Each structure stands twice: as C-alpha cells, then as structure tokens.
C-alpha cells in the first residue's frame, strides 16, 4: 500500500547540514499496525510528516498504491491528506471554541463528507462520547479530548491513520483505552504510530526502530504481539 524508496530529509542550519532522515526504504501493507520507535531526534516524527504529506522529502520517492506523491504541490498535498490521512496528535489540537461535535464536524466538512453532522455523531459514539458531544475541550478530561481527536480522524474513514505519541499526555489507564480504540480501527485502516515507549510496540504487528535518521531494526515485536492488557509503563 505504502512504499518509501531511499527517502531523505535534510535541514540546513547555517553552514551545517542536519540529516533528519537518511536513506529510508520501507513498504507498509494495507491494514498493518506499525510502530515507528525511537528516541527524540531519531527522525520518527519527520517520517510521519512525510508520509502524511505535511512535508516533502529532500530526495527519494513515496508511493501510495503505486502513485508517486513526492512531487505534489500544496494543493495536491491538501487533497491527498483530506482523502487518505487521518491524523491523531499528542496535543489533541482541538479548537477550544468548538464543542466536541463541532470539532469533529469541522474535519468532516473539510473532507466533504455527506451528512457530516450525522457521521460526526456516529464517530463520537464509536469512541464512547455520545453523552459529551456538546462539551467544549476545557470541559473534557485528557482522555476524552484524545477520543475526540480519534473521532475526528475516524470520521473521514481514511485508509491511513497517523498517530504521533497519542498516549504521551495521558495516564496509563487512559492510554490503554486509547490503544484499544486504535486496534479496533485496524480492520479498515493502516495505522502508523510514533512513540518512544517500547512497551507500546508490543501490541503492534511490526516495529520499525529509528536511530539517527536510519532504520536500525524492522520486524515483529521481540516476543510476539500481546493484548493491551499485558502492557505496563
């Protein structure tokens, strides 16, 4: 479904060139749950942004279903994100002046989803927030805000869900609930999750470990995939 060929991303810092990504080559299958694992500065968020067409690589190719998205202009990037990508961010990125329902419907309207209000309500129900749809972000707990963010990603029914540290701001129990919700989406979406938490990688199909902009390891979890209930951090 998704293929990256010799992808690099360099940044110029004065006279110094910083290699955020250096020759990444990887293929990800439809409905695969993949973790991009690594410490801060390893390049995992940069890679997620390239996959989500929030940025362009310095060199290399990114293909989705055989289509090269690397050279898309800004309008094509926007169209690609609207159609194919559901984003879940660590800091939620909710609009404080909009209710939970309005936050989700805003994305549904941008994606030109028919019956956007109805679909938004259904998405919030799917994440267990049917009784909180009129609440504003400041009236919701951190876990509830992240559920709104997940509902916002789900409402588009996008084939790829990109999650950047989705449990990083949450307590352990709430983090488990969020991971359960993500696992439920695997039936109809490819999930790529960025984390520095090695424990989370145990629930996924595949762990791509990054160090200094390169892939250090790529394979299934060390001792096999486990249910969320076995995690601890």
N, C-alpha and C positions, 0 to 999 in steps of 0.2 A: 504493500500500500504506500509506504513512505520510504524513500531512498535518499541518502546523502552520500555524495561522492567527493572525497578529498576537500571537504569544506573547511575553509579557514576564515578567521575573523581577526584582523589586526587593527590596533589603535595606535595613532601617532601621539606620543606625549613629549612634545618638544623635539629633541633630537633622538629620542628613544622610541623604538617600536615595541609595543606590547602585544604578544601573541595570545589573545584570549582563547582562540581555538586554532589548532594546528594539524590540519590533515585528517579531519573526521570522516570516516567512511562506515556507514551502518545502514541496515534495512530493518524496518519495523512492519510487522504483519497486521492485517486487519483484526480488530478485537483483541490485540495483545495488550497486556498491562505491563508497562515498562517503568522502572525507576532509573532516573539519572542521579547517581550518587557521587558525592564528593565534598571536600571541604570548601569553605569560602574561597573564591578566586580560582576554582578549578575549571570554570567555563560552563557549568551546567545551566545556569540561567541564560547566559548568552546563547547557548544551543537551543534552549526552549524558545527564545525570542525569534531566532532564525526560522525554526520550524513553524512558528505562528505568524510569520510574515510581518513581525513588528520591526524587523531589521533585515538588512541584506548581508550576505557573506562577502568578504573581500575577494574570495575565489572559491571555485568549486560549484557543484550543482546540487539542487534539492528538487526532487521529483515527487509528486503525489499522483498515484495511479498512472505513472508514466509521463505526466505533464510537468515540464520544467517551469517551476515558479520563481526561479532565482532572479530573473531579469524583469519581473513585474514592476511596472511603475506604481506610484502611490495609489492611484485609483483601482488598479487591478489587485494590489495588495489588500485594499479595503474590502473589495468584493470577495476575495478569497477568504479573508477572516470571517466575514459575515456569513458565508455559506458553509465553511468547513470546520471552523475552530470555535470551541467553547473554552473560555479562559476562566480559571479559578486562581485568585491571587491570595497571598498570605495575609495581606492587609485589607482584604474584602473589597475595597474600592466601591463602596456603596455611596449613593448620593444621599447626604444627610437630610435634605429637604423633601425626599420622596419616601413614601411608605414602602413596605416590603413588596407589595403587589406592583406599585409603580416602578420600583427598581427593576423588577423582572420584566414588566411590560415594556419598559423603555428599550431593552435589548430586543424583545420580540418585535417591536415596531421597526427598529433599525433593520432587523433581518427580514422584514416584510412578511411576517408570519400571519396567515389568515386567522381571524378570530383570536387576536393576540391576547385580549383580556382573559378569555376562557382558557387558553393554553397556559397563560401565566398562573392562573389559579390552580390548574392541574399540576403544574410543576412544583408549586409551593406545597400542595397536598402530598406530592410524591416524596418530599423531604420532611414531612411531618409538621408543617407550619400552617395548616389550614385555619387555625384559630389565631394566627398572628399576622394575617395579611395586611391589616390596616395599621400596624405598628410601624413607627419610624425606627431607623437604626439605633438611636440612643436609647430606645425602649427595649432593645433586644440584647440578650447575652452574646458573648463572643461566638459561642457555638451556633446560636440562632442566626447571627449575621453571616457566618460562613455557610450555613444552609441556604440562606437567601442567595449568596454568591453561587452556590452549586445549582440552585433552581434557575438562576439566570443563565448558567452555562447549558443546562438541560433543555430550556425552552426552545432553543433553535434546533434540537435534535441533530446536532452536528456530529459528523463521523469521527472527529478527533477532539478529545478533551485534554487540555494542557493545564496542569495544576502545579503552581510554584509554591512550595512549602505550605500546603493547605492546612497543616496542623500546627504550624510553628507558633501561632499566637494562642493556642488552645491548651487547656489542661488535658491530662492523659485520657480520662474517660470520654470527654467530648471528642478528642482526637480519634479515638477508636470508632465512635459513631460516624464521624466524617469518612473514615476509611471504609467502613461498611457501606456507606452510601456510594462511594466511588466504585467499589467492587460490583455493586448492583448495576452500574452503567456499562459494565464490560460486555454485556450481551449485545449491545448495539453500537458500541463506540470503542475506538482505540484510546487508551489512556496513557499519557506520559506524565509522570510525576517527578518533580525535582525535590530532593531532600538531602540533608547532610546526616540524617538519622538512619543509621544502618539497620536498626530494628525494623523500621517500616518496610525496608526492602524484602523482608521475609514473606510478605503476603502476595508478592507480585510474581509474574511469570518469568521476568528477566531483569537482571541488574546490569546496567551499563555504568561502570565506575570511571570517573574522570579524574585526572591529575594533570595539572599544568597545561590544560587545553588539549590533552590527548586521551584516547581511550586506553585505560590501564587494564581493565578486565571487562568481559562481556559474557554473560551466561545466566543460568538459573540461580536462585538463591542457594547458598552453600549447602544447606542441609534440607533442601526441598521447600516447597511452598507450604505455609501454615495458615490456619484461620486467624482472623483478627484477635480472637480471644486469647491466643497464646503470646501476644506481644506484651512487652513491658519496657517502659523507659521512664 
